[in-house]
Amino acid sequence: MELAKGLREIQKLEGHTDKVWSLAWNPVTGVAGIPLSFASCSGDKTVRIWEHNPSSSTSSWDCKAVLDETHTRTVRSCAWSPSGKFLATASFDATTAIWENVGGDYECVSTLEIWADEGDDDDWACVQTLGETNNGHSSTVWALSFNDGGDKMVTCSDDLTLKIWGTDNEKMQSTDDFVPWRHLCTLSGYHDRTIFSVHWSRDNIIASGAADDTIRFFVENDDKDGLVDGPSYKLLLKKEKAHDMDINSVQWSPGEDRILASAADDGTIKIWELTSAG
């Protein structure tokens, strides 16, 4: 993997009139000639759909739809179905809305207000808690992300740290017994305010966004000395003042390029590209 040396801001997207809380890339875009697309949600009670327009003279990002007739309070989270056909949005109004993408038009096809357990067949049991007693965080854990292989996980917290966890994929696939997760390392001293978001890319670059208005990137340290038992991670690069206020979400795109979207309390979304130039 060629390490990135710089971060280029491609475009700042404006339109939301309050904090932008969350981003979600449509997972079927960015491949086979399908333009990259993502959803954003905000304290302005709306969801916006953004799409890359590579054929424009500036290769710009455009707002293709505003979903604004369903939620009555802040929209806190959004997520696409694996098919990219449905978008779910969750709000402080105690509802979850399901939107269907029909030829670029979005229709709210369901609003979920009450969840009920209808039987014991789908019960979930907690098999492990990664807490402070086993090298876990000491305060609120805001986000987590798996690596592409599924054998590592990164978490971020109000305690100003990132923690890397690992499990044994081969053993997990060869037995019905639970294979526990273990703490691998802690990244501290990088952010100086709450870390709200973290996302692990397909090519093993961890992005983090925090209330210090900074985005940082980490990679596994291949040059570690023999004194460290297990993997360690190093800072690849940082972008200070990436936004004017707290960064709430950082998300890698599903396409081949190293494209990252970030969202913040300043009401803006920014599209970034990791570059090989410093």
C-alpha positions in Angstrom: 0.0 0.0 0.0 1.4 3.4 -1.0 1.2 5.7 2.0 -0.6 9.0 1.5 1.3 12.2 2.1 -1.4 14.8 1.8 -5.1 15.5 2.2 -6.9 17.6 -0.4 -10.2 19.3 0.2 -12.3 18.6 -2.9 -15.5 20.5 -2.0 -17.4 22.0 0.9 -21.1 21.1 0.7 -23.6 23.5 2.2 -27.3 23.3 2.5 -28.1 22.0 6.0 -29.0 24.8 8.4 -28.0 23.1 11.7 -25.4 20.6 12.9 -24.7 17.7 10.5 -24.7 14.6 12.7 -24.1 11.6 10.4 -23.1 10.5 6.9 -23.7 7.2 5.1 -22.3 6.3 1.6 -24.6 4.3 -0.7 -22.7 1.0 -0.8 -23.5 0.2 -4.5 -22.1 3.5 -5.8 -18.6 4.4 -6.9 -18.2 1.2 -9.0 -19.1 0.1 -12.5 -19.6 3.7 -13.6 -22.2 4.5 -10.9 -21.5 7.9 -9.4 -20.6 8.1 -5.7 -23.6 9.0 -3.5 -24.2 9.5 0.2 -26.8 10.7 2.6 -26.4 13.3 5.4 -28.7 14.0 8.3 -29.0 17.1 10.5 -30.5 19.0 13.4 -32.5 20.8 10.8 -34.8 17.8 10.6 -33.8 16.9 7.1 -31.9 14.3 5.2 -30.0 15.3 2.0 -28.8 13.0 -0.8 -25.6 14.1 -2.4 -24.2 12.7 -5.7 -20.9 13.1 -7.5 -21.1 14.7 -11.0 -17.9 13.7 -12.7 -19.0 15.0 -16.1 -19.2 18.6 -14.8 -16.4 21.0 -15.5 -15.5 21.0 -11.8 -16.3 17.4 -11.1 -18.7 18.7 -8.4 -21.0 17.2 -5.8 -24.6 18.1 -6.0 -27.6 17.8 -3.7 -30.0 15.5 -5.5 -32.8 15.4 -3.0 -34.0 16.8 0.4 -36.1 14.5 2.5 -37.9 16.9 4.8 -41.5 15.9 5.3 -41.3 13.0 7.8 -39.2 13.8 10.9 -40.2 16.5 13.4 -37.0 16.7 15.4 -33.2 16.2 14.8 -32.3 13.3 12.5 -29.4 11.7 14.3 -28.4 8.7 12.2 -28.8 7.3 8.7 -27.9 4.0 7.0 -28.3 2.3 3.6 -29.5 -1.2 3.0 -26.8 -3.4 1.3 -28.7 -3.1 -2.0 -28.6 0.7 -1.9 -32.3 0.8 -2.6 -33.5 1.7 0.9 -32.3 4.4 3.3 -33.2 4.3 7.0 -33.2 7.4 9.2 -33.4 7.7 12.9 -34.7 10.8 14.8 -35.1 12.4 18.2 -38.8 12.3 17.4 -38.7 8.6 18.4 -39.3 7.3 14.9 -37.2 5.4 12.3 -38.2 6.1 8.7 -37.5 3.8 5.7 -37.1 5.5 2.4 -37.2 3.8 -1.0 -35.1 5.0 -3.9 -37.2 4.9 -7.0 -35.3 6.2 -10.0 -33.7 9.0 -7.9 -36.9 9.9 -6.1 -37.2 9.0 -2.5 -40.5 8.0 -0.9 -41.0 7.3 2.8 -42.5 3.8 2.7 -42.6 3.0 6.4 -42.3 4.7 9.8 -41.3 2.5 12.7 -42.4 3.7 16.1 -42.7 0.6 18.3 -40.4 -2.4 18.4 -41.6 -5.7 20.0 -40.0 -9.0 20.8 -42.3 -11.6 19.3 -40.5 -14.7 20.5 -37.3 -16.2 21.7 -35.9 -17.5 18.4 -34.0 -14.3 17.7 -32.8 -13.5 21.2 -29.3 -12.0 21.4 -27.0 -12.7 24.3 -24.1 -10.5 25.4 -21.0 -12.7 25.2 -18.3 -10.2 26.0 -18.1 -6.6 27.3 -14.9 -4.6 26.4 -14.8 -2.4 29.5 -12.3 -0.5 31.6 -11.4 -3.7 33.5 -9.9 -5.3 30.4 -8.1 -2.2 28.9 -11.3 -0.7 27.7 -12.3 3.0 27.6 -12.9 5.0 30.8 -15.7 7.1 29.4 -18.4 7.3 26.7 -17.6 5.2 23.6 -18.9 7.2 20.6 -18.2 5.0 17.6 -16.5 1.9 16.3 -15.5 0.4 13.0 -14.3 -3.0 11.8 -11.4 -3.4 9.4 -12.0 -5.0 6.0 -11.0 -8.5 7.2 -13.3 -8.4 10.2 -10.6 -9.5 12.7 -9.9 -6.0 14.1 -12.0 -3.3 15.4 -11.3 0.3 16.4 -13.3 2.3 19.0 -13.2 6.0 20.0 -14.2 7.7 23.2 -14.7 10.7 25.3 -11.5 9.7 27.1 -9.6 11.0 24.1 -8.2 7.6 23.0 -8.6 5.2 20.1 -8.4 1.5 21.0 -7.6 -1.3 18.6 -9.1 -4.7 19.4 -8.5 -8.1 17.7 -9.9 -11.6 17.4 -8.9 -14.8 15.7 -10.9 -15.1 12.5 -9.7 -18.6 11.6 -10.6 -20.0 15.0 -13.9 -18.2 14.8 -14.8 -19.9 11.5 -13.7 -23.3 12.6 -15.7 -23.5 15.9 -19.1 -22.8 17.2 -17.7 -21.4 20.4 -17.3 -17.7 20.9 -13.7 -16.4 20.3 -13.1 -13.4 22.5 -11.8 -10.0 21.5 -8.6 -8.8 23.1 -7.1 -5.3 23.4 -4.2 -4.8 21.0 -3.1 -1.2 21.6 -4.3 2.3 22.6 -3.7 5.4 20.6 -3.5 8.4 23.0 -2.1 11.9 23.0 -3.4 12.8 19.5 -6.8 14.4 19.9 -7.3 16.8 22.8 -11.1 16.8 22.8 -13.8 14.1 22.5 -13.3 11.7 19.5 -16.8 11.4 18.0 -16.2 9.3 14.9 -13.8 6.7 13.5 -13.8 4.7 10.3 -11.5 2.0 9.0 -10.9 2.0 5.2 -10.6 -1.1 2.9 -6.9 -0.5 2.6 -6.3 -0.3 6.4 -6.3 3.5 7.0 -8.1 4.6 10.2 -9.7 8.1 10.0 -10.9 9.8 13.2 -12.8 13.0 13.7 -13.1 14.9 17.0 -14.3 18.0 18.8 -10.9 19.5 18.3 -12.0 20.2 14.7 -9.2 17.9 13.5 -9.2 14.8 11.3 -6.4 12.3 11.9 -5.3 9.3 9.9 -3.5 6.2 11.4 -1.9 3.1 9.9 -0.2 0.1 11.3 3.4 0.7 12.1 5.6 -1.7 10.1 8.8 -0.2 11.5 8.2 -1.0 15.2 11.0 -2.4 17.2 11.0 -5.8 18.7 10.0 -4.5 22.2 6.4 -4.2 21.2 4.3 -7.3 21.5 1.5 -7.2 18.9 0.6 -4.6 16.4 1.1 -0.9 16.9 -0.2 2.1 15.0 1.2 5.4 14.0 -0.1 8.8 12.9 0.0 9.0 9.1 -1.1 12.6 8.8 -3.5 15.2 10.3 -5.7 18.0 9.1 -6.2 20.7 11.7 -9.1 23.1 11.4 -10.7 20.7 9.0 -14.0 22.3 10.1 -14.9 25.3 12.1 -16.6 23.3 14.8 -16.9 19.8 16.3 -16.5 17.0 13.7 -19.3 14.4 14.2 -18.7 11.9 11.4 -16.0 10.7 9.1 -16.8 8.1 6.5 -14.7 6.5 3.7 -16.4 6.1 0.4 -17.1 2.6 -1.1 -15.2 3.4 -4.3 -11.6 2.6 -5.3 -10.3 6.1 -4.6 -9.4 7.3 -1.1 -12.3 9.6 -0.7 -13.5 10.7 2.8 -16.5 12.7 3.8 -16.7 14.6 7.1 -19.6 16.3 8.8 -19.6 18.9 11.6 -21.5 21.1 13.9 -20.7 24.0 11.5 -23.5 22.6 9.3 -21.1 21.7 6.4 -19.9 18.5 4.8 -16.5 18.3 3.3 -15.2 15.8 0.7 -11.5 15.0 1.0 -9.0 12.9 -1.0 -5.8 11.4 0.3 -3.0 12.1 -2.1 0.5 10.8 -2.7 1.8 14.4 -2.8 2.7 16.2 0.4 
